[in-house]
């Protein structure tokens, strides 16, 4: 019988590591880092689409391109902006459509991350 390992990733710890790495990177990259942060801020700002929708779009792209650090950041951001588990699942569904089989792996990670963050918010 094959034993299955359950994903016990601590997504808050992973988020903290990604954010610490980003902070060091952007402190070192000067104008380039600041410009990227400006692009992010401007792109996520509400306009014709609200910020939550844009955060969900970013999450879907992160799943489709298989960027784990991006997934953790955009799950957290989407939840902070009011995204529900159902909205995250539908976002993952679209990412799977666009990204194929590999997106099912990263979509599973995104859902596990969302469940962990949402459970923490309920405490």
C-alpha positions in Angstrom: 0.0 0.0 0.0 1.3 3.4 -1.0 1.1 6.1 1.7 0.1 9.5 0.6 1.8 12.6 2.0 -0.6 15.3 2.9 0.5 18.8 2.1 1.3 20.4 5.4 2.7 23.6 4.0 2.5 26.5 6.4 1.3 29.1 3.9 1.6 32.0 6.4 5.3 31.1 6.8 5.7 30.8 3.1 4.1 34.2 2.6 6.4 35.7 5.3 9.4 34.3 3.5 8.3 35.6 0.1 7.6 39.0 1.5 10.9 39.2 3.3 12.7 38.2 0.1 10.8 40.8 -1.8 11.6 43.4 0.8 15.3 42.6 0.5 15.1 42.5 -3.3 13.3 45.8 -3.7 15.7 47.5 -1.2 18.5 46.4 -3.5 17.0 47.1 -6.9 16.4 50.8 -6.4 14.3 52.5 -9.1 13.5 49.2 -10.8 12.0 47.7 -7.7 10.1 50.9 -6.9 8.7 51.0 -10.4 7.5 47.4 -10.2 5.8 48.2 -6.9 4.2 51.2 -8.5 2.9 49.0 -11.4 1.4 46.6 -9.0 -0.3 49.3 -7.0 -1.7 51.0 -10.1 -2.8 47.7 -11.7 -4.7 46.5 -8.6 -6.4 49.8 -8.0 -10.2 49.8 -8.6 -11.3 51.2 -11.9 -13.6 49.6 -14.4 -12.9 46.4 -12.4 -12.9 46.3 -8.6 -9.7 45.4 -6.7 -11.0 42.0 -5.6 -11.7 41.0 -9.2 -8.2 42.1 -10.2 -6.7 40.2 -7.3 -8.6 37.1 -8.4 -7.3 37.6 -12.0 -3.7 37.8 -10.6 -4.3 34.6 -8.7 -5.6 32.8 -11.8 -2.5 33.9 -13.7 -0.2 32.8 -10.9 -1.8 29.3 -11.0 -1.6 29.1 -14.8 2.1 30.1 -14.8 2.9 28.0 -11.8 4.4 30.6 -9.5 4.1 29.4 -5.9 5.2 32.6 -4.3 2.7 34.6 -6.4 -0.1 32.2 -5.5 0.4 32.7 -1.8 0.6 36.5 -2.1 -2.5 36.7 -4.4 -4.6 34.3 -2.3 -3.9 36.4 0.7 -4.6 39.6 -1.2 -7.8 38.3 -2.6 -9.1 37.2 0.8 -8.1 40.5 2.3 -10.2 42.2 -0.4 -13.2 40.0 0.5 -12.9 37.0 -1.9 -14.8 33.9 -0.8 -13.7 30.3 -1.2 -16.2 29.9 -4.0 -14.7 32.8 -5.9 -11.2 31.4 -5.4 -12.4 28.0 -6.7 -14.0 29.5 -9.8 -10.8 31.5 -10.4 -8.8 28.2 -10.1 -11.2 26.6 -12.6 -10.5 29.2 -15.2 -6.7 28.9 -14.5 -7.0 25.1 -15.1 -8.9 25.8 -18.4 -6.0 28.1 -19.5 -3.1 26.2 -18.0 -4.0 22.6 -18.4 -2.9 19.7 -16.2 -0.1 21.5 -14.4 -2.6 24.1 -13.2 -4.5 21.3 -11.4 -1.4 20.8 -9.2 -0.9 24.5 -8.5 -4.7 25.1 -8.2 -4.6 22.5 -5.4 -1.9 24.4 -3.7 -3.9 27.7 -4.1 -7.0 26.1 -2.6 -5.0 24.6 0.3 -3.5 28.0 0.9 -6.9 29.7 0.7 -8.4 27.1 3.1 -5.6 27.7 5.6 -5.9 31.5 5.4 -9.7 31.4 5.6 -9.5 29.1 8.6 -7.1 31.5 10.3 -9.5 34.4 9.6 -12.3 32.6 11.3 -10.4 32.3 14.6 
